[in-house]
């Protein structure tokens, strides 16, 4: 029983899918779905029948079938827009519609499947962004930290190169601006970003990404003994660097405070005529305290220029606020002053990629990668390759994205756990998108081990939620719930309320799909409270919709109606603005 649709061969007996000489990696349930639709191609099969055939009596989430369908279409070179092979028949289910030819010639020789990678072998690490989480997703799709959200790990032929100062992992906290000057609002995040960037550029220090510091509301934490210990644990950092900015007559004063586990605290107050150069001086002082060499590149030292330092800090502040247009403007100003500023060029490439200027982003990221190789700058090279991978992912070239990650992996020291966890998540996510499901799971599990070993509770939570997504996709709601509860504990320990809220929403949906509606309602109300406190409209809509589904069986019509009206009031104006044509069509129908 062998069939061909387009250039794809489906061997039902061997349970194999091939395209040309390449075997397409598919999970067992994905193949079962394909086979079921193929063998019953004379009709549409409804969701109830599909769920029963794939999972029997086990409770599964609504998104589990959607996830298997997405993977099945991808395995058949199809997608949800084209629906050339598998079509969604609204109100009736799914139906096979692709051209199909029975293949009667003898089967081709079976090629040996590559052996799974040895998870005990030496590993090397690689948002965009990211990933920027790289990623909080919908109900049971959960968090998939793609390239912008983070990146991932992969075993490599290249041995990891040890770092001389592997144990120094530092988090720079938002600057406490006490000047009262409204035109210095940019200093809170901008000086933090500037200092974190320069510390990373100097090498020998693993630096917590500024977005991760903001995610755990670090500026609200007390830096007494217990508070500092909790914050270090939340971020997986050994050191915290805090700064306070004041105005004393014509001069600015930057108070610098370094907090380390099991070591004496270091403090110093710097004075100067402008805030940004003081932040550059603070980095030099911090490096001396940590026993590190000064910034090696003359262009990095040029950041002491008040104009250039402020332009770069303002660009980073805009980037952290999601203002990619503003970030682009400030990074262009930096490059007008000095075209050789590689980190400013990388910031420009990131902003260009986010604003859709793919060609310019590719050119600038390629230039940065070349400069990094010439300088032997590991941090810069990895960041540039991640951006190139992000660009490839945006244009849908997953193989090219994976190649850039492979190249980055070969250039990162093994003992950078903060970077490693972040990158593990993105690479595992890319592998999932490519259909390499076993490898994706292995990489997520390795990320979890690294996060736990380094005490990175936020990273631990992020990986657990991603693993729960895989369990939900496979239909194992009980395993998903267990991972989400562990992820919830880690998110709360890290103090990341955004991650906590999204984990609560996903856990509530998973509990509801197992029939535990009262437990689900409690969890969803907690997620909704966090969403409203954070003014997070996406989480608020997600939690509200899930709560509607949970309350409906209890006959709570009045409350359900109120919730439905509330979410419609939030969603419709945004959807109408971004989907005018679709909105008009929906209204006509």
C-alpha positions in Angstrom: 0.0 0.0 0.0 2.1 2.8 -1.4 0.7 6.0 -2.7 2.2 9.1 -4.4 0.8 12.6 -4.1 2.9 15.2 -6.0 6.5 14.4 -5.2 5.7 12.7 -1.9 5.6 8.9 -1.5 3.5 7.4 1.3 4.3 3.8 2.3 1.5 2.7 4.6 3.0 -0.7 5.3 6.5 0.7 6.2 4.9 3.7 7.8 7.3 5.9 5.9 7.0 9.2 4.0 9.6 10.0 1.4 10.2 13.0 -0.8 12.8 12.2 -3.4 15.6 10.4 -1.7 14.8 12.0 1.7 12.8 10.4 4.5 10.4 12.8 6.0 10.4 12.5 9.8 6.9 12.3 11.3 5.5 11.3 14.7 3.4 8.2 15.0 0.2 10.0 15.5 0.9 12.4 12.6 1.3 9.3 10.3 -1.8 7.8 11.8 -3.8 10.9 10.9 -2.4 11.0 7.3 -3.2 7.3 6.8 -6.7 7.7 8.2 -7.5 10.6 5.9 -5.9 8.8 2.9 -7.8 5.5 3.4 -11.1 7.3 3.9 -10.6 9.9 1.2 -14.2 9.4 -0.1 -15.6 11.5 2.7 -14.8 14.1 5.4 -14.0 12.8 8.8 -15.3 14.8 11.8 -13.3 15.8 14.8 -15.0 13.3 17.1 -14.1 10.4 14.9 -10.5 11.6 14.4 -9.9 12.1 18.1 -11.4 8.7 18.9 -9.1 7.0 16.3 -6.0 8.8 17.4 -6.4 8.9 21.1 -9.2 6.6 22.1 -10.8 7.6 25.4 -7.9 9.8 26.6 -8.9 13.4 27.2 -7.1 15.7 24.7 -7.1 19.4 24.1 -8.8 20.9 21.1 -5.4 22.2 19.9 -3.9 18.7 19.9 -5.6 17.7 16.7 -4.8 21.1 15.2 -1.1 20.6 16.0 -1.1 17.1 14.4 -2.9 18.5 11.4 -0.3 21.3 11.0 2.5 18.7 11.1 0.7 16.3 8.7 0.3 19.1 6.2 3.9 20.1 6.5 5.0 16.4 6.0 3.0 16.4 2.7 4.4 19.8 1.5 1.0 21.3 2.2 -0.2 24.1 4.5 -3.3 25.6 6.0 -3.5 28.3 3.4 -3.1 26.2 0.3 -4.9 23.0 1.6 -3.8 21.2 -1.6 -3.8 17.8 0.1 -5.8 18.0 3.3 -8.8 20.3 3.3 -10.7 21.6 6.3 -14.4 21.2 5.5 -16.1 23.6 7.8 -18.7 22.0 9.9 -17.8 18.5 8.7 -14.1 17.9 9.6 -11.1 17.0 7.5 -10.9 15.4 4.0 -8.1 14.2 1.8 -8.4 16.1 -1.5 -4.9 15.8 -3.0 -4.2 13.8 -6.2 -3.3 10.2 -5.4 -1.6 7.5 -7.5 -1.1 4.0 -6.2 2.5 2.9 -6.7 2.9 -0.7 -7.8 6.6 -1.0 -8.6 8.9 -2.7 -6.1 9.8 -0.4 -3.2 13.1 1.4 -3.3 15.9 0.3 -1.0 15.4 1.5 2.5 18.1 3.9 3.6 19.4 3.6 7.1 17.9 6.2 9.4 20.4 8.4 11.1 21.1 7.4 14.6 19.9 9.7 17.3 22.4 12.1 18.7 24.2 11.1 21.8 22.8 13.4 24.6 25.9 12.7 26.7 28.3 14.0 24.1 30.1 17.3 24.4 27.6 20.1 23.6 28.1 23.6 22.2 25.6 26.4 22.3 24.4 28.7 19.4 15.7 37.0 18.8 15.7 37.2 17.3 15.2 38.2 19.3 14.2 37.0 20.8 13.4 35.0 21.3 12.5 37.1 22.2 9.8 34.2 24.1 11.6 34.1 21.9 7.5 33.3 23.4 4.3 33.0 24.7 1.6 31.3 22.6 -2.1 30.4 22.7 -3.9 27.9 24.7 -2.2 24.6 24.0 0.3 25.7 21.4 2.0 27.2 24.5 5.4 28.9 24.5 7.5 28.1 21.5 10.6 30.3 21.8 11.5 30.8 18.2 14.5 32.7 16.9 13.4 36.0 18.1 12.5 34.7 21.4 15.7 32.8 21.8 17.7 30.1 20.1 18.9 26.6 20.9 21.6 24.0 21.2 22.7 21.2 19.0 25.4 18.6 19.4 28.3 19.5 17.1 31.4 17.9 15.7 33.4 20.9 17.1 34.5 20.5 20.7 33.3 23.3 23.0 36.0 25.8 23.8 36.2 26.5 27.6 35.9 30.0 28.9 38.5 31.3 31.3 35.9 32.9 33.6 33.0 30.6 33.2 31.4 31.2 36.6 30.7 34.9 36.2 27.1 35.4 35.1 26.0 39.0 35.6 22.6 40.7 35.5 22.5 44.5 35.0 19.4 46.0 36.6 17.4 48.9 35.3 18.9 52.3 36.4 17.1 54.0 39.2 16.7 57.5 37.8 16.3 60.0 40.7 17.0 63.2 38.7 13.3 64.0 38.2 14.1 65.2 34.6 11.5 63.9 32.2 13.8 64.0 29.2 16.0 61.4 30.9 13.3 58.7 30.9 15.4 56.7 28.4 18.1 56.2 31.1 16.2 53.5 33.0 16.4 50.9 30.3 18.9 52.6 28.0 21.8 52.7 30.5 21.0 49.1 31.6 21.1 48.0 27.9 24.3 50.0 27.3 26.1 48.5 30.3 24.9 44.9 29.5 26.0 45.3 25.9 29.4 46.6 26.8 29.9 43.9 29.4 29.1 41.2 26.9 31.3 42.8 24.2 34.3 42.6 26.5 34.2 38.8 26.7 34.7 36.5 29.7 31.3 37.3 31.2 28.0 35.7 30.6 25.4 38.5 30.7 21.7 38.1 31.3 19.8 39.6 28.4 18.2 42.9 29.2 14.6 41.7 28.2 14.9 38.8 30.7 15.9 41.2 33.5 12.8 43.4 32.7 10.6 40.3 32.6 11.2 39.5 36.2 10.4 43.0 37.3 14.0 43.3 38.7 13.7 47.0 39.5 11.1 46.2 42.2 13.3 43.8 44.1 15.2 44.8 47.2 18.9 44.1 47.1 19.2 43.0 50.7 20.5 39.6 51.4 17.4 37.6 50.8 16.2 39.8 47.9 19.5 39.6 46.1 19.7 35.9 46.5 16.2 35.4 45.1 16.9 37.6 42.2 20.2 35.9 41.3 18.3 32.6 41.5 15.5 33.9 39.3 18.0 35.0 36.6 20.7 32.3 37.0 23.2 35.1 37.8 26.2 35.1 40.1 26.4 38.9 40.2 24.0 41.8 40.1 24.9 45.3 39.0 22.7 48.1 40.2 23.0 51.8 39.4 21.3 55.0 40.7 21.4 58.3 38.8 21.2 61.7 40.5 21.8 65.3 39.5 24.1 67.3 41.7 24.3 70.9 40.5 25.8 70.9 37.0 27.0 67.3 37.3 25.4 63.9 37.2 26.2 61.2 39.8 26.0 57.5 39.0 26.1 55.3 42.1 27.4 51.8 41.2 26.6 48.8 43.3 27.9 45.2 42.6 26.3 42.4 44.6 27.8 38.9 44.5 27.1 35.6 46.2 29.5 34.9 49.0 31.6 37.9 48.3 31.9 41.5 49.7 29.7 44.0 47.9 31.5 46.7 45.9 30.2 50.3 45.6 31.5 53.5 44.0 30.0 56.8 42.9 31.0 58.3 39.5 30.6 61.9 38.5 30.4 63.4 35.0 28.6 65.9 32.7 26.3 63.3 31.0 24.6 60.0 32.1 25.6 57.8 29.2 29.4 58.2 29.5 29.1 57.5 33.2 27.5 54.1 32.3 30.6 53.4 30.1 32.9 54.2 33.0 30.7 52.0 35.2 31.4 49.0 32.9 35.1 49.7 33.1 34.9 49.8 36.9 32.8 46.6 37.1 35.3 44.8 34.9 38.1 45.8 37.2 36.2 44.6 40.2 35.6 41.2 38.4 39.3 41.0 37.5 38.7 41.3 33.8 40.7 43.2 31.2 39.4 46.6 29.9 37.2 46.7 26.8 39.5 45.4 24.1 38.3 47.3 21.1 39.1 51.0 20.6 35.6 51.6 19.2 34.1 50.2 22.4 36.1 52.7 24.3 34.8 55.4 21.9 31.4 54.9 23.6 32.7 57.3 26.2 31.8 60.1 23.8 28.7 61.7 25.3 26.9 62.0 21.9 27.7 58.5 20.7 27.0 56.8 24.1 23.7 58.5 24.4 22.6 57.7 20.8 23.4 54.0 21.4 21.7 53.9 24.8 18.6 55.6 23.3 18.6 53.0 20.5 18.7 50.2 23.0 15.9 51.8 25.1 13.7 52.1 22.0 14.5 48.5 21.2 13.5 47.3 24.7 10.2 49.2 24.4 9.4 47.6 21.0 9.9 50.9 19.2 11.8 49.4 16.2 11.5 52.6 14.1 13.0 54.7 16.9 15.7 52.1 17.5 16.6 52.1 13.8 17.0 55.9 13.8 19.4 56.0 16.8 21.5 53.1 15.5 21.8 54.9 12.1 23.0 58.0 14.0 25.7 55.9 15.6 26.9 54.5 12.3 26.9 58.0 10.8 29.5 58.9 13.5 31.4 55.6 13.1 30.5 53.0 10.4 32.8 50.5 12.2 30.6 50.2 15.3 29.7 46.5 14.8 27.2 46.3 17.7 25.3 49.4 16.5 25.2 47.8 13.1 23.8 44.6 14.6 21.1 46.7 16.4 20.3 48.3 13.0 20.0 44.8 11.4 17.6 43.7 14.1 15.5 46.8 13.7 15.5 46.5 9.9 14.4 42.8 10.1 11.6 43.8 12.5 10.4 46.5 10.1 10.4 44.3 7.0 13.5 45.6 5.4 14.9 42.1 4.9 17.5 42.8 2.3 19.2 45.6 4.4 19.0 43.5 7.5 20.7 40.6 5.8 23.4 42.8 4.4 24.2 44.4 7.8 24.1 41.1 9.7 26.4 39.6 7.2 28.9 42.5 7.6 28.7 42.1 11.3 29.4 38.4 11.1 32.4 39.0 8.9 33.8 41.7 11.3 33.3 39.4 14.2 35.2 36.6 12.6 38.1 39.0 11.7 38.2 40.2 15.3 37.7 36.8 16.9 34.7 38.2 18.8 32.6 35.2 19.9 29.7 37.1 21.4 29.3 39.3 18.3 29.6 36.4 15.9 26.9 34.4 17.7 24.6 37.4 17.8 25.0 38.1 14.1 24.4 34.5 13.2 21.3 34.5 15.3 20.0 37.5 13.4 20.8 35.8 10.1 18.9 32.8 11.3 16.0 35.0 12.4 15.9 36.5 8.9 15.8 33.1 7.3 13.0 32.0 9.6 10.9 35.0 8.8 11.1 34.2 5.1 10.2 30.6 5.8 13.6 29.0 5.0 13.9 26.7 8.0 16.9 24.8 6.6 18.8 28.0 6.2 17.8 29.1 9.7 19.1 25.8 11.0 22.4 26.2 9.1 23.0 29.6 10.7 22.3 28.1 14.2 24.7 25.3 13.4 27.4 27.8 12.6 26.7 29.7 15.8 26.8 26.5 17.9 30.3 25.8 16.7 31.5 29.2 17.9 30.1 29.4 21.5 31.9 28.3 24.6 30.2 25.4 26.4 30.1 27.1 29.8 27.8 29.9 29.0 24.6 28.6 30.6 22.5 31.8 30.3 23.2 32.0 26.6 22.9 28.2 26.2 19.4 27.9 27.7 18.1 30.8 25.6 19.6 29.3 22.5 18.5 25.8 23.2 14.9 26.8 23.2 15.0 28.4 19.7 17.0 25.7 18.1 14.6 23.1 19.5 11.7 25.1 18.2 13.2 25.3 14.7 13.7 21.5 14.8 10.0 21.1 15.7 9.1 23.3 12.8 11.3 21.3 10.5 9.5 18.1 11.5 12.5 16.7 13.5 10.3 16.0 16.6 12.6 13.6 18.4 15.5 15.9 18.1 13.4 18.8 19.2 12.4 17.0 22.4 15.9 16.0 23.2 17.1 19.6 22.8 14.3 20.9 25.1 15.2 18.3 27.7 18.9 19.3 27.5 17.9 22.9 28.0 16.0 21.9 31.1 19.0 20.2 32.5 21.3 23.2 31.8 18.7 25.6 33.4 18.4 23.5 36.5 22.1 23.0 36.9 22.8 26.7 36.7 19.9 27.7 38.9 18.1 29.6 36.1 14.5 29.4 37.3 13.1 31.6 34.5 14.8 29.5 31.9 13.6 26.3 33.6 10.0 27.6 33.5 10.3 28.5 29.8 11.6 25.1 28.8 9.0 23.3 30.9 6.2 25.2 29.2 7.7 24.3 25.8 7.9 20.6 26.8 4.2 20.8 27.9 3.4 22.0 24.4 4.9 18.8 23.0 2.9 16.7 25.4 -0.3 18.5 24.5 0.5 18.1 20.8 0.9 14.3 21.4 -2.4 14.3 23.3 -1.0 13.5 26.7 -2.9 16.1 28.7 -1.9 14.6 32.1 1.9 14.8 31.3 1.4 18.4 30.0 -0.4 19.4 33.2 2.4 18.0 35.3 5.0 20.0 33.4 2.9 23.1 33.5 2.6 22.9 37.2 6.4 22.5 37.6 6.8 25.4 35.1 4.4 27.5 37.2 6.4 27.0 40.4 9.6 28.0 38.5 7.9 31.1 37.0 6.7 32.2 40.4 10.2 31.6 41.9 11.6 33.7 39.1 9.1 36.5 39.7 8.2 36.6 36.0 4.5 37.5 36.1 4.1 37.5 32.4 5.3 33.9 32.2 3.3 33.0 35.3 0.1 34.3 33.7 0.6 32.5 30.4 1.4 29.3 32.2 -1.7 29.6 34.4 -3.8 30.1 31.2 -2.4 27.1 29.5 -2.6 24.9 32.7 -6.3 26.0 33.1 -7.0 25.0 29.5 -5.3 21.6 30.0 -7.2 20.9 33.2 -10.5 21.8 31.5 -9.8 19.3 28.7 -9.3 16.6 31.4 -12.8 17.4 32.8 -11.5 19.3 35.9 -13.6 22.4 35.2 -13.6 23.8 38.7 -9.8 23.6 39.0 -9.6 25.1 35.5 -11.8 28.1 36.4 -9.6 28.9 39.5 -6.5 28.9 37.4 -8.0 30.9 34.6 -9.3 33.6 37.0 -5.7 33.9 38.4 -4.3 34.3 34.9 -7.0 36.9 34.1 -6.1 38.9 37.2 -2.4 38.9 36.2 -3.3 40.0 32.6 -5.4 42.9 33.9 -2.7 44.0 36.3 -0.1 44.0 33.6 -2.5 45.4 30.9 -1.6 42.4 28.8 -4.5 42.3 26.3 -3.4 39.2 24.5 -3.3 37.2 27.8 -6.6 38.8 28.9 -8.3 37.6 25.7 -6.8 34.2 25.9 -7.8 33.7 29.6 -11.3 35.1 29.1 -12.1 32.9 26.1 -10.9 29.8 28.0 -12.9 30.9 31.1 -16.0 31.2 28.9 -15.6 27.6 27.7 -15.0 26.4 31.2 -18.1 28.1 32.7 -20.5 27.4 29.9 -21.4 23.8 31.1 -22.5 25.2 34.5 -25.2 27.3 33.0 -23.5 30.6 34.1 -25.2 32.3 31.1 -25.1 35.8 32.6 -21.4 35.7 33.5 -20.5 34.0 30.2 -22.4 36.7 28.3 -20.6 39.4 30.2 -17.2 37.8 29.5 -17.9 37.4 25.8 -18.9 41.0 25.4 -15.8 42.1 27.3 -13.4 40.1 25.1 -15.3 41.2 21.9 -14.8 44.8 23.0 -11.1 44.2 23.4 -10.6 42.1 20.2 -12.9 43.6 17.6 -11.3 47.0 17.3 -7.8 45.6 17.0 -8.9 42.8 14.6 -11.0 45.3 12.5 -8.0 47.6 12.1 -5.5 44.9 11.1 -7.9 42.8 9.0 -10.2 45.3 7.3 -11.0 43.0 4.4 -11.7 39.9 6.5 -13.8 42.0 8.9 -16.0 43.3 6.0 -16.4 39.8 4.6 -17.4 38.4 8.0 -19.9 41.2 8.5 -21.5 40.5 5.1 -21.7 36.7 5.9 
